[in-house]
Amino acid sequence: MIDFRGVTKEYPNGTVALRDVSLHIAPREFVFVVGASGAGKSTFLKLLLHEELPTAGSVRVGRFELNSLTRRQIPFYRRQLGVVFQDFRLIGNMDVYDNIAFAMRVVGAREKLIRERVDYLLRLVGLPHKAHSRPNELSGGEQQRVAIARALANNPDLVIADEPTGNIDPRMSQELVDLFVRLNEAGTTVLMVTHAHDLVRHYNKRIIILQDGEVVADGGLKPSAQTGGVQQAVSPAARRVAGDTQTWSVSAVAAAPPYYAAISQQTRYR
C-alpha cells in the first residue's frame, strides 16, 4: 500500500525534515504515526498527499509512484485517499448532507448513488438526524464525524487522519478512534497521526515514531510480565535505538527517545 524508500526531504531554507526514511505499510493495516513537534510528521503527510516531493528517495502508494505523477494523474491518485483534518475543513454554507455529497459530486457520481451513500455514511457515524444542520450548529465531535463521513464518501482504499482528536474531548476521541478501528476491520487501511499518547496505548496497533526526521521506532506495544504490565516496544528499529539486539527491556525504554518512553508508560485511558 505505502512504500517510502530512502526518503529525504530538505526544504530550500536548508531544513531537513525527513532523513533516509524507509518503511512499508501493508493494505488493511492500522498505523499510528507519532512524534514531537518538528519530528517530521507534517512533511510525511505532505509527501503522501503529493503536496511535496522528496529531495531523495521515492514514495509509492498503491499503484502510484508519487515522484513521477503527472498533473493529470494527481486527481485520480487523491480520489483513493480519504483525509480527515484536525480543523474539520467543512464548508460553512452547506449542510451536513451536502458537505458529504460534495466529495462525490466533484468526481461525477450520480445523484441516486450519492443519496444512498450519504444516508449510509450518516448512519455509520451516528448523525442521520443532523443531515440538514450547518457546521456551526454542531459540536466539535459531531463536526469531526462529518469530516470522517466526507473522507469515506468515495470509498477510499486509504484513510489518513491528521490529529483527528486534537479539538475534541477524551471520551469523544476514543469513540472516533473506535470508528477508525471498525473501518480498518472492514478492510480500509488507516494511518493516524496523533499526539494522544493515551489513545496510542489503548489500542494494540503498529506505531511509527519519528524524531528529528528519522524513524526511531516501528512496531507495537505489548504487556510484559517481567515489568508488571508495563507496555514495551518490540520492533527492531526501537531495539537499535536502545542498543539491544535481543529483547526490549525496561532499561531500553529509559534509553529510548523521550517520546517513546512517554508512550510506553502504563496508563489506563479514561
N, C-alpha and C positions, 0 to 999 in steps of 0.2 A: 504493500500500500504506500508507505512513505520510506524513502531511502535518502539519507544525507551521506555523501561520500567525500570525505576530506574537505568539508565546507569551512571556508574562512570568509568573513565579511569585514572589510575595512572601509570606513567612510572617508570622504575627501578630506576631512579635518584631521585624519590620522588615527581616529578612534577605531580600535579593533574590537568589534562587538562579538564575533564568534571566531574561534581558533581551531581549525582542523577537526571539526565535528563530524563524526561518522556514527550513524545509528540506523536501525531498521525498525519500523512499526508495521506489524502484520495486519492484514484485514481482520476485522472484528475484535481487535484489541481495545482495551480501555487504558489510557495512559495519562497520568498526571505529570505536568512539567512544572517544576518549582525552582525557585532561586530568589536571592535578594534583589533589590532594585539595582539595575545596572549589570545584572548577570548575563544578559543576552536574550531574555525571553521575548521581548518585543521584536527584536531582529529575527529571531527564529520564526515567529509568526508572520512577519512581513515577507520572508522568503517563501513560506508556504502559500501565502496569498498572492504571490507574484507582484508584490509592491516593491520589492528589491531583488537584485540578482547577486549571487555570490561573487566575491572577488576571486576566489579559487574554489575548486571542487564542483560538485554537481548535486542537484536536488531533483528527485523523481517522485511523483505522486501518481499512483495508478499507472496508466499508460502514457502519462505526460512527462516529458523531460522539460523541466521548467527553464533551464538555461537557454533552450532554443525555441521556446514558444513564439509563434508569430502573433502579430496583433489580432488576426482573425481567430486564432485558436484560444486566446485568453478568455473570452466569454464562455466558450464551451467548457474550458477547464473549470472555471469558477462555478459553473452550474452543478458540478459534482460535489461542491462543498456547501455545508451549512454552517454559517458563522454566527456565534452568539457573543455580543459585546457587553462589557460591564455597564455601559451607559445606555443600553437598550436600543437606541437609534430608531425608535418608532417614528412614524410620520404623524405629526400632531393634528393635522386637519383631516385625517382618516380615522374611521372607527376600527375596532379590533378586527372585524371580518375583513375589511379592505386592506389593512396592513398586511395580513397574511396572504390574501388573494393577490396583492400587488406583485409578490415574488413570482407567482405563476403567470400572471398576465404579461409580464415583460418577456417571458420565453414563449408566449403564444399559445398557452394552454386554453382549451375550450371551457366555456363558462360552466357547462354541466360538470366537467371534471373538477373545476375549481370549487363549485358548491359542495360536491361530495368530499373533496379533500379537506377543505377548510372546516366543514362540520366535524369531520373525523378528528382533525388536529385540535379543535376546540374541546372536544370531549377528552382527548388524550391528556391535555394539560389542565383539565378541570375548569374550563371557563366558558361553557356553552351559553351561560346566562349573561356573559359580558360581550357578546358578539357586536352589539351596537353602541358600546361605550367608547369614548375617546380616551387616548392615553392619559390625559390629565385627570381622568376620573378613576384611575386605577391606582392601587398601592404599588410599591416598588416590586414586591414579589410577583404581583399579577402582571406588571409590565414585562418582567423578565420571562414569565411563562409565555406571554405573547411572542416575545423575541425568539424563544425556543421553537414555538409553533411555526413562525415565519421561516426559521432556519431549516425546518423539516419539510417545507411546502413542496419542494421539488424532489423529495425522496433521495437525499444525498447519500453517497457512499461514506462520506467522512464528515463528522461534526467537529468543529473547532470552537471551543468555548474559552474566551479570554476574560478571566476573572469574573465569571458569571455571578458569583455570590458576593461581590465586593460591596454592593449597595443594598443588601437585604439582611434581615436578622438571622441569627443562627438556626432557628427552627425551620424557617423557610429555605435557608441554604441547604440543609440536609434533605428537605423534600425535593429540591431541584436536582441535587446530585442523584438522589434515588431515581428520578425521572431519566437522567442520563444513563444510569445503570440499566434501567429497563430497555432503553433504546439500544444499548450495547448488546444486551442479551437477545434482542430481536435481530441482531446482525449488523448494526451500524458501528463503524469504527469511531471512537470518541477520543479526542485529545483535549484535555482540560488544563489550562494554565491557571495557577492559583497560588495565593499566599496563605490559604487557610490550612494550617498545619493539622488542626483537629480533624478536618474533613479528610485529609490525606490518610491520617492514622486510622480513621473509622472504616475505610474500605480497603480490602485486600486486592489492590491493583498495582500495576507496574508504575514506578516512579522514576522520572529522569530529572536529575538535579544539575542545574547549570550554575557555575561560579566563574566569574571573570571570563566569560565567553567559552568555557570548556565544560564538557560533560564530566562531572566528577563522581557521579554515581548513577547507576542504571540498573534497576531491579525491583524487588519487592520488599515488604516488611513481613516478618513472621515472629510469633511469640517464641521466647527462649526459656526453657525450663531452668537452665542454669542461672538466669538473671531474674527469676521470679516474675516472668511475664513481660519483661521489657522487650519491646519490638526492636528487631535488629535487621540491618541491611544484609542481603545475601547475594549481591551482584559482584562479578569480577572487577568492574570499574571501581566500586566502593572499596573493595579489598586493596586495590592498587593504591588508592589514596591513603589508606591506613598502613600500608606496608605489610599486610597479612595475606599470604597466598593460600592459606588453608581454610580458616574459619573467620567469621565476623564476630568479634568479642566485644565486651563492654569497653575495654580499653581502646578498641578500634573506633567505637562510637565517639569517644572523647577525642581521639586523634583526627577524626574526620572534620571537614569544614563545619563551622558553626551551624549553618543552615541544616545540614544533615543531622547533626546532633539534636537540634531542636525538634525535628520531625520524629526522631527515634525515641523520644521520651515517652513514657507510658502516661497517657492522659485519656480519660473517657470523654467522648464527645457528648455535650449536653445541648 
